[in-house]
Amino acid sequence: MGAAFLTKFGAATLRQSGGSTILAIPKSITQALLVDVGSIVELVVEGRSLSVTPARRRLADRLAASPKSPRSWPRDDDALKNSDVGRELL
């Protein structure tokens, strides 16, 4: 793998959920990897080592996963109800 650095963050216990084996990743590791719930990661097994890396998605993949219509885009309706705060109406 040739990692530039190795840092051991601790250990984790595997558990079962349905037909899958679950590895809970501590928050300190998700912060270090800049991932969160819902992030796509790549898994690589080399010998008896497991490597978890944030996936690099192509623009085409990101666009394919995005909502197709503006009606589907997430909206912050609460922000639309707020009154003007600063110099927004210049």
C-alpha positions in Angstrom: 0.0 0.0 0.0 2.9 2.4 0.7 1.1 4.7 3.1 3.0 7.9 3.9 2.1 7.5 7.5 0.3 5.1 9.8 -1.6 6.1 12.9 -3.3 3.6 15.2 -6.6 5.0 16.5 -7.6 2.1 18.7 -9.6 -1.1 18.2 -13.2 -1.9 17.4 -15.4 -4.9 17.9 -17.2 -6.5 14.9 -21.0 -7.1 15.4 -23.6 -8.7 13.2 -26.7 -7.1 11.7 -28.8 -9.4 9.5 -26.4 -11.1 7.1 -23.7 -8.4 7.4 -20.8 -7.9 9.7 -20.7 -4.3 11.0 -17.5 -2.4 11.9 -18.3 0.8 13.8 -15.8 3.5 13.0 -15.0 5.8 15.9 -15.8 9.5 15.4 -12.2 10.5 15.6 -11.4 8.3 12.6 -14.4 9.6 10.5 -13.2 13.1 11.3 -9.6 12.3 10.3 -10.9 10.7 7.0 -13.4 13.6 6.4 -16.3 11.2 6.0 -19.7 11.0 7.7 -22.7 8.8 7.7 -23.7 8.2 4.1 -20.2 8.7 2.7 -19.1 6.2 0.1 -15.8 4.5 1.0 -13.5 2.1 -0.8 -12.5 -1.1 0.9 -9.2 -2.8 0.1 -8.0 -6.1 1.6 -4.2 -6.7 1.5 -3.2 -9.9 3.3 -5.0 -9.6 6.7 -5.2 -5.8 6.5 -8.3 -3.8 5.7 -7.9 -0.3 4.3 -10.9 2.1 4.3 -10.5 5.1 2.0 -13.0 7.9 1.1 -14.2 7.1 -2.5 -13.3 9.6 -5.2 -16.4 9.9 -7.4 -16.3 11.3 -10.9 -18.4 14.3 -11.7 -20.6 12.1 -13.9 -21.3 9.9 -10.9 -22.2 12.8 -8.7 -24.5 14.3 -11.3 -26.2 10.9 -11.8 -26.9 10.7 -8.0 -28.2 14.2 -7.8 -31.9 15.1 -8.0 -33.1 15.5 -11.6 -35.5 18.3 -11.0 -35.3 21.6 -9.1 -38.5 20.5 -7.3 -36.5 17.6 -5.8 -33.6 19.8 -4.6 -33.4 20.2 -0.8 -34.8 23.5 0.4 -34.2 25.4 3.6 -37.8 26.7 4.0 -36.9 28.1 7.5 -34.2 30.3 6.0 -36.7 31.7 3.5 -39.0 32.8 6.3 -36.2 34.7 8.1 -36.2 38.5 7.8 -33.3 40.4 6.3 -30.3 40.5 8.7 -27.6 42.6 7.1 -27.1 44.3 3.8 -28.6 41.6 1.6 -30.9 44.0 -0.3 -28.2 46.3 -1.7 
